[in-house]
Every structure is written in C-alpha cells, then in structure tokens.
Amino acid sequence: MKLVIVVVQGSDANSLLAALTERGIRATQITSAGGFLREQNVTLMIGVDAARVTEVGETVRSTCHSRTRFVNPLMPIVEPGEFYVPNPVEVVVGGATMFVLAVERFERLG
C-alpha cells in the first residue's frame, strides 16, 4: 500500500476529485493555504495499492495544470512624500506537488 499526498491549488481540486472518483479512487480532502500567495490550496490524502500510484499520478497530471498570473507585490515602506506604484509581477501558479509514502498498514473502518 501507498499513501499519496497531493497538494493542488483550490481551483483545481474539484476537477481532480471528480476524476479520481470516476476511477474509483477515494481521497480525503484537507483545506490548506499556500505560503507565497496565501491562496487556498487543497491537500488530498489517497490510500492506494502500489500498482495504482501511476494511475493517480496520471490523473493529477491531466487535471492540474500550471498557469501564469499577475499579482501585485506588497507595498514597501516608503518615506513621507515618496510615491511608489508597484508593477504587477507575473508568477506561475497551479500544478501539483505529489508525495508517495510506503504504508505499513491500511484499514478502512466502518
């Protein structure tokens, strides 16, 4: 057994969960927040047989795409009388981070 932990952007979570459910793969969803943009992320915990890890990875790859977005940087501290207008910065968001861990024991209760 393997425990697959997948961190995706909140906007990609519904399509990923739907694709996993369609393949008969259950996932536990935990809402989290990203550090850089402080936007909603979703962490999925998925317990699967080792043979299905590739299928999970392919599903993640086909539903979670990176894209660019413009964000306004934080305003720096300026002296009185100074005028500073920050230019938007283009950043890459989305995609996924996937961790695969060996599981010694897995039980579904209830």
C-alpha positions in Angstrom: 0.0 0.0 0.0 1.0 3.6 -0.6 -0.2 6.9 0.8 -0.2 9.5 -1.9 -0.3 13.1 -0.6 -1.2 15.6 -3.3 -1.2 19.4 -2.8 -3.1 21.3 -5.5 -4.5 24.8 -6.0 -8.0 25.2 -4.7 -9.3 25.9 -8.2 -8.0 22.5 -9.5 -9.3 20.5 -6.6 -12.9 19.8 -7.8 -11.9 18.5 -11.2 -9.2 16.3 -9.7 -11.6 14.9 -7.1 -14.1 14.2 -9.8 -11.5 12.4 -12.0 -10.3 10.3 -9.1 -13.9 9.4 -8.1 -14.6 8.4 -11.7 -11.7 5.9 -11.5 -12.9 4.5 -8.1 -10.1 6.2 -6.1 -11.2 7.7 -2.8 -9.5 10.7 -1.3 -9.6 12.7 1.9 -9.6 16.5 1.3 -7.9 18.9 3.7 -8.1 22.6 3.0 -4.8 24.4 3.4 -3.2 27.7 2.4 -0.2 28.4 0.3 2.8 30.3 1.7 3.7 32.5 -1.2 0.4 33.8 -2.5 -1.5 32.9 0.6 -4.3 31.4 -1.5 -6.4 28.3 -0.8 -4.7 25.0 -1.5 -6.2 21.6 -1.1 -4.2 18.6 0.2 -5.5 15.2 -0.7 -4.6 12.1 1.1 -5.1 9.0 -1.0 -4.5 5.4 0.1 -4.0 3.0 -2.9 -2.3 -0.2 -3.9 1.2 0.4 -5.2 0.1 -0.7 -8.7 -2.3 2.3 -8.8 0.2 5.1 -7.9 1.0 5.6 -11.6 -2.8 6.0 -12.4 -3.1 8.6 -9.6 -0.1 10.5 -10.9 -1.5 10.5 -14.5 -4.9 11.7 -13.2 -3.2 14.5 -11.3 -1.1 15.4 -14.3 -4.1 15.5 -16.6 -6.3 17.7 -14.3 -3.9 20.1 -12.5 -2.1 22.5 -14.9 0.2 25.3 -14.1 -0.6 28.8 -15.5 0.7 32.3 -15.1 -1.0 35.1 -13.3 -0.2 38.7 -12.5 -0.1 39.6 -8.8 0.6 42.9 -7.1 3.6 42.8 -4.8 3.4 44.1 -1.2 3.9 47.8 -0.8 7.3 48.6 0.6 7.7 51.1 3.4 8.3 54.5 1.9 9.2 57.8 3.4 6.6 60.6 3.6 6.4 62.4 0.2 7.6 59.4 -1.8 5.3 57.9 -4.3 5.7 54.2 -5.2 3.4 52.3 -7.5 4.4 48.6 -7.7 4.2 46.9 -11.0 2.3 43.6 -11.2 4.6 40.6 -11.2 3.9 37.5 -13.3 4.1 34.3 -11.3 3.4 30.6 -12.2 0.5 29.1 -10.1 -1.2 25.8 -10.2 0.2 22.4 -11.0 0.6 19.9 -8.1 3.0 18.5 -5.7 2.8 14.8 -5.0 4.4 12.7 -2.3 4.3 8.9 -2.3 4.9 7.2 1.1 5.0 3.5 1.9 2.2 2.4 4.3 2.8 -0.4 6.7 -0.9 -0.9 7.5 -4.1 0.4 5.9 -7.6 -0.3 7.2 -11.0 1.0 6.2 -13.2 1.0 9.2 -17.0 1.2 9.2 
